[in-house]
Amino acid sequence: MKNLILGLLMGLIVGGWAGLNTGKERPMFANPFVEDPKPVTTLDQLKSGADELIESGRDALHKATQ
């Protein structure tokens, strides 16, 4: 019983550590408590993806109408 509780506690600690880093898109075993200079948010990623999509659509439309 003691080993089970110890194993669960260690798994929770390592899993939380790796989960925090995965959520922040960092290497798995990096320090999760170091602050980024400018954290990249999901909204920023969506905006940059939309900008790229609009630019590629504009280029494709321009090529198609020539």
Secondary structure, 3 states (H helix, E strand, C coil): CHHHHHHHHHHHHHHHHHHHHHHCCCCCCCCCCCCCCCCCCHHHHHHHHHHHHHHHHHHHHHHHCC
